[in-house]
Amino acid sequence: MASNPLRRLIAATLFVAVALPLRAGASGPDIPAWALTRGPLEPAAPASPDEPAFPADPLSPIRARLADAEDLARSGRAPEALSIVQGALVSLSSLPPSRPGVASLRGQLEDLRDQCTRTGNESEVRQETARVPKLKPVEPVRNERVDGWIAFFTGRGREQFQLWLDRSGPYMDLLTRNLRAEGVPEELANLVFVESGFRMDAKSVARAVGPWQFIRGTAKLFGLQMTPYRDERRDPELATRAAARYLRRLYEMFDGSWPLVLAAYNSGEGTVQRAIRRQRTTDFWSLKLPRETREYVPQFLAAMEIASDPERFGFQMPANSPLRYDEVKITGPVDLRLISKLSGVELAELERLNPVLVRHRAPGDKEGTVLRVPHGAGDEVQALLETSYAPKPLTKTELKAATRAHRLDSRSSGRRSRSTHIVRRGETLSGIGKRYGTSTSRLAQLNGLSSTGMIRAGQRLRIR
């Protein structure tokens, strides 16, 4: 019996000697505890049934869907990727925006959504273009007259052309995409440099409006609508489609001669056709046309040459910032000032994104009015419109004033407006500018003069 206590003491001593190294190894830096009892990828089990498991991250499945969508987009399956992204955004909207990681994940999803949308649009454009006969490209030309305008744009007109380049950044992609959809060479987007300097609200003394400078008659002929509250000549997409159709018609009329097409776009097909009949030549560079038109074509060719590689001519590249926006729907009258006040979006930004609206206030459409707002602000603005937007109906005075202004503008634009002025003895650039409602610097630019340059009696000046 005396040996039993000794046997128990020896057994206890051996247990401690074996267990202590194992526990030390389990807690040391070289051998993790789970390596002694589990495989390397097996998660640890709770210490007891009462110990709760670590809660799952609700962002994890959304991140997984983002990864799946990215794989689909890379493999050219944009529609399927877009469907997954939209579902993921819906799931993400149920989480509080203040939660860490939500804002970043939302931004990634929205960027992929925009990428898939652009890819889808480009696919639609390719399909549409395949159905429309493609016109031949506009070939670059370099001669004395073109070089003269290049010298002007890179010299006295450098600051102005840089401004045009800067303005073109948000719109060039949209314009070229819509020209391609109509089968018209995308390099004709450069025509907007010399037409309007990429101002969507540009208006000439001849009442031509918008980036492509449509007069009312031509705009109606090619499907653009003008009301007291909307002017589709100012919409970059709609106006580009109309311009493309007009250019195609001129292309067919002048047997594919782009210089003659552009001359007719500037002065009208009748002017060019009469000059061809009288002078018996279809060579634009030999034709005697109005001075404005003779300069218009080389001016465009110079702009096209510079815009093809601005840095080669010492200009800064325009920012790569394609026009991006969200759309919201307004029920009832439109009041841009009230929307700006409620949403915090600058009024100038609302006007820039919605150039088709010619007034701050307008009656509502029966089916609602679609308004563009800054990219990323759509959900917030829509929620404000549905809860806090309560505009007053337009008064009879407002309605009458808009209708009267519209009719007056319609009558004025129907009259033939002079595009050139013959200088009389004693006249000055500033005096001529005041007469035609334009500035001295604009007159000087149009005619290749310095702002203090001398003009002579009998000289013909371009005024628009």
BELZI-V55441 format. One line per field, one symbol per residue. ss: DSSP state (H for helix, E for strand, C for the rest). Layout:
BEGIN
ss: ???
END
This chain:
BEGIN
ss: CHHHHHHHHHHHHHHHHHHHHHHHHHHCCCCCCHHHHCCCCCCCCCCCCCCCCCCCCCCHHHHHHHHHHHHHHHCCCHHHHHHHHHHHHHHHCCCCCCCCCHHHHHHHHHHHHHHHHHHHHHHHHHHHHHCCCCCCCCCCCCCHHHHHHHHHHCCCCHHHHHHHHHHHCCCHHHHHHHHHHCCCCHHHHHHHHHHHCCCCCCECCCCCECCCCECHHHHHHCCCCECCCEEHHHCHHHHHHHHHHHHHHHHHHCCCCHHHHHHHHHHCHHHHHHHHHHHCCCCHHHCCCCHHHHHHHHHHHHHHHHHHCHHHHCCCCCCCCCCCEEEEEECCCEEHHHHHHHHCCCHHHHHHHCCCECCCEECCCCCCEEEEEECCCHHHHHHHHHHCCCCCCCCHHHHHHHHHHHHHHHHHHHCCCCCEEECCCCCCHHHHHHHHCCCHHHHHHHCCCCCCCCCCCCCEEECC
END
